[in-house]
Structures are given as structure tokens and as C-alpha cells.
Amino acid sequence: MSATSGEKATPVRRFGKLITLRPEHREEYLRLHAEAWPEVLATITACNLRNYSIFLEGEVLFSYVEYIGDDYAADMAKMAADPVTQRWWRLTDPCQEQTEGAVPGEWWTPMREVFHHD
């Protein structure tokens, strides 16, 4: 993201997170994401999230996303308040189980970035 005359660019914040996929819900979770709802994707974009990816290894889900906004807490509150996103989470949350490293207030376990190269 570049700045224009006198504006300061907001730095991109990168987030990596983990959660466990419940084996009995694997196919449902994969089907939901293969057919992700356009309204959910629009909310993700409206909340300043870009390059959102979820990877699967065994039963571990790893998500990566870049945040380009300037008020992450407000954007996440906006997402959480969206009725379509709430319906989506009611379907996807039962497919997941928090990891032992989960922290209060976070469904997915945040990871610490230890290296990045543009």
C-alpha cells in the first residue's frame, strides 16, 4: 500500500493462526469452504482483510491473512456483528476445536511471526 501526497501508508499486519479440525466434521468443513458464501467473502474484504488463506495438514488448520486497515479491533467487531457471518460461524465453529495454546477471547490460536521477507 502506498501513500499519496502527505498521507502515511498503513503498514500491512500479517496474522497466522491455528485451530484443530474435528475429524468427524472434515468433509462438511471442506465443502463449506469450497462453496464459501459471497456475502461472507464481501464482509472479509469490507473488514480490510486480504490474502486470506486456510491450509490443512492432518487435522490442523492454519490460517494466514493480511490486515490493511487502521483499526483492527473495530473491523473485527464489524465482522462479528454481521448476521450472515454469524450464520456462517454457527456452521463452521462446530467443525473446529481450539488448540491447547488458545488464549481468552480468541477462537483460533494466534501465532507469533518469527520471519518475513517481501
C-alpha positions as CSV (number, residue, x, y, z in Angstrom):
1,M,0.0,0.0,0.0
2,S,1.5,3.3,-0.9
3,A,0.9,6.8,0.5
4,T,-0.2,9.7,-1.6
5,S,0.8,13.4,-1.1
6,G,1.1,13.8,2.6
7,E,-0.7,10.6,3.6
8,K,1.1,8.0,5.7
9,A,0.7,4.4,4.5
10,T,-0.9,1.9,6.9
11,P,1.5,-1.0,7.3
12,V,0.2,-4.4,6.4
13,R,-0.2,-6.6,9.5
14,R,0.1,-10.3,8.9
15,F,-1.7,-12.9,11.1
16,G,-1.1,-16.7,11.3
17,K,-3.4,-18.7,13.5
18,L,-4.1,-22.4,14.3
19,I,-7.1,-24.5,15.2
20,T,-7.9,-28.2,15.1
21,L,-10.4,-29.6,12.6
22,R,-12.7,-32.2,14.2
23,P,-12.2,-35.3,12.1
24,E,-16.0,-36.1,12.1
25,H,-16.7,-32.7,10.5
26,R,-13.8,-32.7,8.0
27,E,-15.9,-33.2,4.8
28,E,-18.5,-30.6,5.9
29,Y,-15.8,-28.0,6.7
30,L,-14.1,-28.6,3.3
31,R,-17.5,-28.4,1.5
32,L,-18.4,-25.2,3.2
33,H,-15.1,-23.6,2.2
34,A,-15.3,-24.9,-1.4
35,E,-18.7,-23.1,-1.6
36,A,-17.9,-20.1,0.6
37,W,-20.8,-17.6,0.7
38,P,-20.3,-14.4,-1.4
39,E,-21.7,-12.3,1.5
40,V,-19.1,-13.7,3.9
41,L,-16.3,-13.0,1.4
42,A,-17.6,-9.5,0.9
43,T,-17.5,-8.9,4.7
44,I,-14.0,-10.2,4.9
45,T,-13.0,-7.7,2.2
46,A,-15.0,-4.9,3.8
47,C,-13.2,-5.5,7.1
48,N,-9.8,-4.8,5.4
49,L,-8.6,-8.4,5.3
50,R,-6.7,-9.5,2.2
51,N,-4.9,-12.7,1.1
52,Y,-6.9,-14.8,3.5
53,S,-5.9,-18.5,3.2
54,I,-6.6,-21.6,5.2
55,F,-4.3,-24.6,4.9
56,L,-4.9,-28.1,6.2
57,E,-2.3,-30.6,7.5
58,G,-3.7,-33.7,9.1
59,E,-6.3,-32.3,11.5
60,V,-4.6,-28.9,12.0
61,L,-5.9,-25.8,10.2
62,F,-3.5,-22.9,9.6
63,S,-4.9,-19.5,8.6
64,Y,-3.0,-16.6,7.1
65,V,-4.4,-13.2,6.5
66,E,-3.1,-9.7,5.9
67,Y,-4.9,-6.7,7.5
68,I,-4.6,-3.4,5.7
69,G,-6.9,-1.2,7.8
70,D,-6.0,1.1,10.7
71,D,-8.4,-0.2,13.4
72,Y,-8.3,-4.0,13.7
73,A,-10.5,-4.2,16.8
74,A,-13.2,-2.1,15.1
75,D,-13.1,-4.1,11.9
76,M,-13.2,-7.4,13.8
77,A,-16.2,-6.1,15.8
78,K,-17.9,-5.2,12.5
79,M,-17.3,-8.7,11.2
80,A,-18.6,-10.3,14.3
81,A,-21.8,-8.1,14.2
82,D,-22.6,-9.2,10.6
83,P,-25.6,-11.5,10.6
84,V,-24.5,-13.6,7.6
85,T,-21.1,-14.1,9.1
86,Q,-22.7,-15.1,12.4
87,R,-24.7,-17.8,10.5
88,W,-21.5,-19.0,8.8
89,W,-19.7,-19.3,12.1
90,R,-22.6,-21.3,13.5
91,L,-21.9,-23.8,10.8
92,T,-18.1,-23.7,10.8
93,D,-17.4,-23.4,14.6
94,P,-18.7,-26.9,15.5
95,C,-16.2,-28.3,12.9
96,Q,-13.3,-26.9,14.9
97,E,-11.7,-27.4,18.3
98,Q,-9.4,-24.9,20.0
99,T,-5.8,-25.9,20.5
100,E,-4.1,-26.1,23.9
101,G,-2.5,-22.7,23.1
102,A,-5.7,-20.8,22.7
103,V,-6.0,-17.5,24.5
104,P,-9.1,-15.9,26.1
105,G,-11.1,-14.0,23.5
106,E,-9.6,-15.8,20.5
107,W,-11.2,-18.8,18.8
108,W,-8.1,-19.5,16.6
109,T,-4.8,-19.7,18.4
110,P,-2.6,-16.7,17.3
111,M,0.9,-17.5,16.2
112,R,4.0,-15.3,16.6
113,E,5.7,-14.2,13.3
114,V,9.4,-15.1,13.5
115,F,10.4,-14.3,9.9
116,H,9.1,-12.4,7.0
117,H,10.7,-11.4,3.6
118,D,8.9,-9.3,1.0
